[in-house]
Amino acid sequence: MCDRPRILSFDSQHRLHAEGAPAIQFADGHSIYCYHGVTLPEKYGKLHPHEWQPQWLLKEKNAGLRRVLIQGIGYDRICEQLAAVVLDTWQEYTLLKIDTTVDFEPIYLLKMTCPSTGFIHALRVPPDINSAREGIRWVNWGVDPEDFSVQS
């Protein structure tokens, strides 16, 4: 048996959500952090999204957490603080290059803005990728984007 939570926070779509605070907290202090329904580790959840660091994206391996970090930090702040340079675009895809001391070589990211939700997704691609279209092909195991029947 356990006590009911003393804090239970939701966003406007009834998903567990709190910024810089637990979305669920029990009387014994046990807390669960969530951002628009996605459970966060305490290291992210206890900080307000304005305090999140773009550099975390470069080390975070979990794609769902990367998506949440991108949402919370914002694409503009990520590009500004990481000095991203646009190398190429193709439809809703953008190939970016980040010269940084976080890694031993420049970081290349393929950014995609989802046409249906407006969410921005970013994946790291190899540094020998020269175009957004080539990056799309690499992400999709060699399938050319022209071969997609429906993009989503």
QUIRA-V252897 format. One record per residue. N is the residue number from 1. OMEGA is omega in whole degrees, 0 to 359 (* if undefined). D_FIRST is the distance of its C-alpha to the first C-alpha in Angstrom with 1 decimal. Layout:
# QUIRA-V252897
N;OMEGA;D_FIRST, N;OMEGA;D_FIRST
This chain:
# QUIRA-V252897
1;176;0.0, 2;177;3.8, 3;173;7.0, 4;179;9.5, 5;176;12.3, 6;174;15.1, 7;177;17.7, 8;186;18.1, 9;180;21.8, 10;172;23.9, 11;184;27.5, 12;178;30.0, 13;176;29.2, 14;174;25.5, 15;177;24.5, 16;185;22.1, 17;170;24.6, 18;180;25.4, 19;180;28.4, 20;181;28.2, 21;178;24.7, 22;172;21.1, 23;175;20.5, 24;175;16.8, 25;179;15.6, 26;182;12.5, 27;180;13.1, 28;178;13.0, 29;178;15.8, 30;185;14.5, 31;173;16.8, 32;182;17.9, 33;180;21.6, 34;176;23.3, 35;182;26.9, 36;175;27.6, 37;180;24.8, 38;179;25.4, 39;182;22.8, 40;169;24.7, 41;183;24.6, 42;183;24.3, 43;176;28.0, 44;188;28.9, 45;183;26.1, 46;178;26.6, 47;174;30.3, 48;180;31.9, 49;177;33.7, 50;179;37.0, 51;180;36.2, 52;185;35.6, 53;178;38.5, 54;180;40.5, 55;180;41.0, 56;180;37.4, 57;185;38.4, 58;182;40.8, 59;183;38.2, 60;183;35.2, 61;183;35.1, 62;184;32.3, 63;179;34.2, 64;178;31.4, 65;176;31.0, 66;180;34.8, 67;179;35.0, 68;178;32.5, 69;179;34.5, 70;178;37.7, 71;185;36.4, 72;182;35.2, 73;182;38.2, 74;183;40.7, 75;181;43.6, 76;180;46.2, 77;178;44.6, 78;181;43.9, 79;181;47.6, 80;185;48.9, 81;178;47.0, 82;178;47.4, 83;180;51.0, 84;178;50.7, 85;177;54.0, 86;178;54.4, 87;184;56.4, 88;174;56.4, 89;174;54.9, 90;185;54.9, 91;183;53.5, 92;182;50.0, 93;177;49.9, 94;174;50.9, 95;182;51.6, 96;175;51.0, 97;178;52.0, 98;173;50.3, 99;186;52.4, 100;176;49.9, 101;180;49.6, 102;182;46.0, 103;183;47.4, 104;178;50.7, 105;178;52.0, 106;180;51.9, 107;177;48.8, 108;180;49.6, 109;172;47.1, 110;181;47.4, 111;177;45.9, 112;174;45.4, 113;183;44.7, 114;183;43.0, 115;184;45.4, 116;184;42.8, 117;184;40.1, 118;178;42.1, 119;178;39.6, 120;177;41.2, 121;178;40.5, 122;177;42.2, 123;175;42.7, 124;179;44.6, 125;181;47.7, 126;183;50.3, 127;178;52.9, 128;176;55.8, 129;185;54.7, 130;181;57.4, 131;178;56.5, 132;180;53.5, 133;177;54.6, 134;177;54.7, 135;178;51.2, 136;180;50.0, 137;181;51.7, 138;181;50.1, 139;184;46.5, 140;173;47.2, 141;174;48.6, 142;180;52.2, 143;179;52.0, 144;181;54.3, 145;177;52.8, 146;181;55.8, 147;178;54.4, 148;180;51.1, 149;178;51.5, 150;177;49.0, 151;179;47.5, 152;*;44.0
